[in-house]
């Protein structure tokens, strides 16, 4: 992974230096922040999607290629034909490299959540159904928990604010503990002077 990535960067840099390829300035458009771009997902969901992406990125190159997408769909219990997989790629592959990067992976779930996908894309329907529950199969108690979770999801903005506050409080607490340890160390070190 690292060798191919480094090789690609070096080859690109060499092409820029030789004037074969124009240099592209890094703009804010090229910077990707999943928390600001995908506000419909909570921070916890985005972290879960990131873990899912890493799990299905078998060769760890930062992309899910056609074979990995095929394997992912099989693990979800819905094996797909080659043309169905190509249709999935056509929906989310913005840079047309026939691979899904992490941003495009999140786009996939955005399309699923928005219902923007056509009915003939049965793989997408499978992904969408991951958020549904069969009361007959799961039971009333689990269905109750499911719907309570759905209601909680409606307060995404408040939940996101709470998550950020908790993270900030944890960072403040860690900083205070570090300062206290530093103070104790300095006091003990002063005894030896």
N, C-alpha and C positions, 0 to 999 in steps of 0.2 A: 504494500500500500504506500508506504512512505517513499520508496524508490520511484515508483511510477508518478507519484504526485510531484516529487522534487524534479524528476526528469521533465515533466510537462511544464513546470514553472521555469526551469532553466531554458528549455527550448523556446518558450514564449519570450523570455527576457532577451535571448539571443536574436530572435526575429525582430524585436523592437529595436535593439541596438543596430542591426543591419539595415533597418528601414523597411523591412518586408511587411511588418505589421505596425499600424499606428498605436502609440501608447494610449491607454484609456485611463483617464483620471478617475480615482475612486470618488464617487459621489455618494450622497446620502441614499440615492436610489439603489446602489449596489450593496448597501449595508442591510443585513437582515436581522430583525429583532422579532422573534415569534410572539413576545408578550404584547408588543404594540401593534403588530400587523394582524394578529388573530385574536382580537379582543373578545370574540364570542366564546373562546375557550378559557377556562380557569388556568391558573398557573399549575395546579396539580394535574389537570388534563394534559397540558402541554408537556409536562415532564413525563407523563405516562406515554404520550405519543412518541416522545424522544426515545424512551426505553424500548418501545415497540419497534421503532425504526431501526435502532441499533441491533435489536434481536434478529430482525429479518434481513439486515444488511450482512449477509453471510460472509462475504469476502472483506468486509470492513473497509470499503473504499469510499464511503460516504454517499453511496448511491444504491438504489434498489433497481437492478436490471430486470429484464424480462424473465429470466430463469428464477431469480429471487422472488419476483412478484408471483410467479407460478407456484413456487413452494409456499409462499405466504397464503395464497388462496386455498391451497390444498390443506394446510394446517388449520385454516378456518372452517374446513369441512365443505368447501365448495370449489372443487377443481374446475378449471376453465380451459376452453379451447384457446389455441394460439390467437385466433382472431378476436376473441373476447378480451384477452390480455392486451392486445394492440389497441382495442377500443378504450380500455382503461387508461393506457398511456396517452392516447390522443386527447383525452379530457384534461389531464393534469400536467402533461409534459410541456411546460411553457417554452423551454429552451430547445425543444425538439432534438434532444440527444439520445432519445430512446431509453432513458433512465430517469428514475424519480429521485430527486434530492430531498433533503429534509423539508424544505419549504414546500415543494410540490406534494410531499406526503401529507403535510398539514392542509394543503389545498384540497386534497382528496377528501379529507374529513369535513372540510368546509362545504364542499359540494354535496356530500352525503347528508349533512345536517340541514342544508338549505333545500334539499329535495330537487336540486337542479339536474339530476341525472335522469336519463331516459329509462323507460321501463324494460327495454330489452337488455339492459346491462345487469344481468342477474348477480354478478359479483358485487356490484355496488349495493344492490339490494341486501345481500348478505351482510355487508359491512353496516348498512343502516340498521338492520335488524339486531345488531349487537346491543342496541339501546332499547330493545323491546322485551317484553316478558309474556310468557304463556302461563296464565293463572292455573289452568288445569294441570300443567306440568310442574310448576314451581310451588303452587299452593298459595292460599290467601295471605298468609303471614309474609312470605317473600314478596308477593305482589304489593302488599302494603308498604314494605320497606322500599321497593322499587319506586312507587309513586311518591313517597315522601322524599326520596332522593331527587326525583324529577322536579318537585316543588322547590327544593333547596337550590337546585340548579338555576331557577329563574332569577335568583338574587345574585347573579354572577358578578356584577360590579361591586356590590357590597362585599361579597366573598373575596374578590380580588384585593380590595382594600384591606380586609382583615388579614389576608395572607401576607401582604406587604408589611403591615404593621407588626405581625408576629415575627417575620424575618428581621425587621429592624430592631425589635426588642431583643431578639436572640443575639444579634450583632452587638448591640449596646451592652448586653449582659456579658458577652465574651470579652469585649473591650475593657469593661470594668474589672473583670476577673484578671485579665492580663495586667492591667495597671496595678491592681492590688498585689499580684505576684512580684511585679517589678519593684514596687515600693518595699515589700518585705525583703527582697533580695538586696536592695540598696542599703536597707537598715542593717542587715546581717553583714554585708560587705564593709560597712563603715566600722564595724567592730574590729576588723582586721587591719585597719589603717593606723 
